[in-house]
Structures are given as C-alpha cells and as structure tokens.
Amino acid sequence: MIDLFDLSGKVALITGGSRGLGLEMALAFADAGADVIVASRKIEACEEAAEKIRAKGRRALALSVHAGKWEEVDRLVEDAYAAFGRVDILVNNAGMGPMQPSHEVTEDLFDKVVALNFKGPFRLAALIGQRMAEGEGGSIINISSGASWKAMPRVIPYAGAKAALNAMTISLAQEYGPKVRVNAIAAGPFLTDIAAAWTDTQRESAPNAVGRPGRPDEIVTSALYLASPNSSFVSGVILRCDGGLRG
C-alpha cells in the first residue's frame, strides 16, 4: 500500500520544516522518495533536518526564511528553483499562534500573526502555484488549524488568519487548477514543542473524539495522501486531522 504514497522524483518545499509537524512531514516525504527543501528562520536547525534527509539517500537543501515577509518568500522561491529546477509539492507549514487576551493584542503582534499565517503563505502559494500551473503541475498543502472553524478565545488573530488560509485554499484550487491541486490540513491539537507550555492534563487529554492530543507523526498519512499523485481527484479540500475536535 505504500506505493500509493510514492513520491519518487518529486521535489518538496516545506516551510517550518525543521521541527514539529514540519520535520515529520519532511522525513516522511523523503522516505516516500522525494527530495526536500527545508525552510525556516534558523538555518542551523534547517541544516540538521537536511542531514537527516540526506541520511535517507535523498537530496536536501536548507534555506533560511522568514515566511511572513514577502521579500524573503520571493528569495526562497528563486533559491529553490535555482537549486532543483522545480517544486512539485509545497507545504505552507510555518505559523505562530500566541495566546493572549484580545484587548491586550498589540498592532505589531496582530500584524506578525497574520503575516506568518496568511500573508506569507499566500505569496508563496501564488508564486509557486503559477510556476506549477505553467509546468507539470503539483500539489500545495496549507497547514491550517481547528481554530479556523472552532471557537477558541484568546487566539483571535491566529484563528482569523487560519480561516483566511482556508478560504485561500479553496480559491487557489480553482485559480490554478486543473494542473495544481490545493488543499489544507486543519491540524491539532498536537504534541509538538508548543505542548511544553501546556498543563499535564492538556498533554494527556483533549476535547476530541479520541480523547487525546495527536503525536507529531500522526500528521504524516494526511500529508502523504494530499501530496501523492494518487489523490488526483482531491482539490479545494480542508482535511481535518484533529482527533475529532468538538465544536
């Protein structure tokens, strides 16, 4: 059945790919045969992730980028295509969701949250989506959140940005189809590094159908499914990978 997820000959670009869900997806794509470009703000962490991918026999490139800044996103695209000549799979994974009472949110924090979770992913998906549409096609996967549809106080800018990301996903699927498929994964809660700030109860249970947070590796099959050419009839979909969060 692993042949259904075969990514041999593909090139994947993952923002926020040096840790957490991004790293899990990067390693899984490499196991499935893809070469991987790992992008995040800390180049040292990207290099560590790239070495793990090379150890699997795949090519890897580490690139530093602030995924919320258009000029850095533009440079990322140019560097990626200069190195590999193509991008077949784009995963917009970089994001931030600080919890804070809404009346305490500053304009600067609001702008940073929206930039990283929506503005940057829009720019990256638009630039690479156009190239995919003019070339051999591809798959774009936007990592959204349960906060995009479920009431979650104290993360309103984040929730709004992720809701915008969902809308972008559906619209870009129409704009760059039929050669480019654009989907999103509404993720969470997951036991990534952010869980270090959670209480013991939050790390052990969750308000979802399975009763617990997800392990980072549990994002893998959702990402492989949407990245694989074998999901060729799936586009414009917001796939929930959250253990069945209750509304």
C-alpha positions in Angstrom: 0.0 0.0 0.0 3.0 2.3 0.4 3.1 2.6 -3.4 0.0 4.8 -3.1 2.2 7.4 -1.4 5.1 7.1 -3.8 6.8 10.5 -4.3 9.8 9.3 -6.3 11.3 12.0 -8.5 9.3 14.8 -6.7 10.7 17.9 -5.0 9.0 19.1 -1.9 9.4 22.5 -0.2 8.3 22.8 3.4 8.3 26.0 5.5 8.7 25.5 9.2 10.3 22.2 8.2 13.0 22.0 10.8 10.9 20.9 13.8 7.4 19.6 14.9 4.9 18.7 12.2 7.1 20.2 9.5 10.0 17.9 10.3 7.7 14.9 10.5 6.4 15.7 7.0 9.8 16.4 5.6 11.2 13.0 6.8 8.1 11.2 5.6 8.3 12.7 2.1 12.0 11.7 2.0 11.0 8.1 3.0 8.5 8.2 0.1 11.2 9.1 -2.4 11.1 12.9 -2.5 13.9 15.4 -2.4 13.2 18.0 0.2 13.8 21.7 0.7 13.6 22.6 4.4 13.0 26.3 5.1 12.6 28.1 8.4 14.2 31.0 10.2 17.0 29.2 11.9 19.5 27.9 9.3 21.2 25.6 11.8 18.0 23.8 12.6 17.3 23.5 8.8 20.8 22.0 8.2 20.2 19.4 10.9 16.9 18.4 9.3 18.6 18.4 5.9 21.2 16.0 7.2 18.6 13.6 8.4 17.0 13.6 4.9 20.4 13.1 3.2 20.9 10.1 5.5 17.9 8.5 3.9 19.6 8.8 0.5 17.6 11.9 -0.7 18.8 15.3 -1.8 18.1 18.1 0.7 18.5 21.8 0.8 18.4 24.0 3.9 17.2 27.6 3.4 16.7 30.4 6.0 13.5 32.4 5.5 11.0 34.5 7.5 7.9 33.0 5.9 5.9 36.1 6.8 7.9 38.6 4.7 7.3 38.8 1.0 10.8 39.8 0.0 12.2 36.7 1.8 9.5 34.5 0.3 10.4 35.8 -3.1 14.1 34.9 -2.5 13.1 31.5 -1.2 11.3 30.7 -4.4 14.3 31.8 -6.5 16.7 29.8 -4.4 14.6 26.7 -4.5 14.2 26.7 -8.3 17.8 27.6 -8.8 18.8 24.5 -6.8 16.3 22.0 -8.1 14.7 23.5 -11.1 11.2 22.6 -9.9 8.9 22.3 -6.9 6.2 19.6 -7.1 4.9 19.8 -3.5 4.6 22.9 -1.4 3.7 22.7 2.3 2.9 26.0 3.9 3.5 24.9 7.5 5.2 27.8 9.2 3.0 29.6 11.7 2.5 31.1 15.2 -0.5 31.2 17.5 0.3 33.1 20.7 -2.5 33.0 23.3 -3.3 36.4 24.7 -6.5 38.3 25.8 -7.8 40.1 22.8 -7.8 43.5 24.5 -4.0 43.1 25.1 -3.1 42.3 21.5 -0.9 45.0 20.0 -1.0 46.1 16.4 2.5 44.7 16.0 1.6 41.3 17.3 -1.6 41.2 15.2 0.4 42.0 12.0 3.1 39.4 12.8 0.5 36.7 13.4 -1.5 37.5 10.2 1.8 37.8 8.1 3.2 34.4 9.1 -0.1 32.5 9.0 -1.7 34.1 5.9 0.2 36.8 4.0 3.4 34.8 3.6 1.6 31.5 2.7 -0.5 33.5 0.1 2.6 34.9 -1.5 4.4 31.6 -1.6 1.4 29.6 -2.9 0.8 32.2 -5.6 4.4 32.3 -6.9 4.9 28.5 -6.8 1.3 27.8 -7.9 1.8 29.9 -11.0 5.0 28.0 -11.9 3.3 24.7 -11.2 0.4 25.6 -13.5 2.8 26.7 -16.3 4.8 23.5 -15.8 3.9 19.9 -14.9 1.5 20.7 -12.1 1.8 19.9 -8.4 0.3 19.8 -5.0 0.0 22.7 -2.5 -0.8 21.8 1.1 -1.6 24.6 3.6 -1.4 23.7 7.3 -4.5 25.2 8.9 -5.9 24.7 12.4 -9.0 23.7 14.3 -9.1 27.3 15.4 -10.2 28.3 11.9 -13.7 26.9 12.5 -14.0 26.2 16.2 -14.5 28.9 18.8 -11.1 29.4 20.6 -10.9 32.5 22.7 -7.5 34.4 23.1 -6.2 33.4 19.7 -8.5 35.5 17.5 -5.8 36.9 15.1 -4.5 33.4 14.6 -7.9 31.9 14.1 -8.8 34.6 11.6 -5.6 34.1 9.7 -6.2 30.4 9.5 -9.8 30.9 8.4 -8.4 33.2 5.6 -5.9 30.4 4.8 -8.9 28.0 4.3 -10.6 30.5 2.0 -7.4 30.9 0.1 -7.0 27.2 -0.3 -10.5 26.8 -1.9 -10.0 29.8 -4.2 -6.5 28.9 -5.3 -7.6 25.4 -6.2 -10.0 27.0 -8.7 -7.4 29.6 -9.9 -4.5 27.2 -10.6 -6.5 24.0 -11.4 -6.6 21.6 -13.1 -2.9 21.0 -13.1 -2.4 22.3 -9.5 -4.2 20.8 -6.5 -4.5 23.0 -3.5 -5.7 21.5 -0.1 -5.4 22.2 3.6 -5.0 20.2 6.7 -6.8 21.6 9.7 -4.5 20.2 12.4 -4.4 19.9 16.1 -4.0 19.7 18.9 -0.6 18.0 18.5 2.2 17.3 21.0 4.8 19.5 19.3 7.3 21.7 21.1 4.4 24.2 22.0 3.0 21.5 24.3 5.8 22.2 26.7 3.7 25.1 27.9 0.6 23.0 28.4 -0.6 21.6 31.7 -0.3 17.9 32.3 -4.0 17.5 31.7 -3.8 19.2 28.3 -0.9 16.9 27.3 -2.8 13.8 28.3 -6.4 14.6 27.1 -8.2 16.7 24.6 -11.8 17.7 23.8 -12.0 15.5 20.7 -13.4 12.1 19.8 -10.2 10.1 20.5 -9.7 11.9 23.9 -6.1 13.0 23.5 -3.7 15.2 21.5 -2.0 13.8 18.5 1.6 12.6 18.2 3.5 14.6 15.6 3.9 11.5 13.4 0.1 11.2 13.1 0.1 14.1 10.6 2.1 12.0 8.2 -0.5 10.0 6.3 -2.8 13.0 5.8 0.2 14.9 4.3 1.3 12.0 2.1 -2.2 11.5 0.9 -2.6 15.0 -0.3 1.0 15.2 -1.7 0.7 12.0 -3.7 -0.5 12.0 -7.3 -2.9 9.2 -6.2 -5.1 11.9 -4.6 -5.5 13.4 -8.1 -9.3 14.0 -7.7 -8.9 15.8 -4.4 -8.6 19.6 -4.5 -10.0 22.5 -2.6 -10.5 20.3 0.5 -10.0 21.3 4.2 -9.0 17.9 5.7 -9.4 17.8 9.5 -6.6 15.9 11.3 -7.6 16.7 14.9 -8.9 13.5 16.5 -12.4 14.7 16.0 -12.5 18.1 17.8 -15.9 19.0 19.2 -17.3 22.4 18.1 
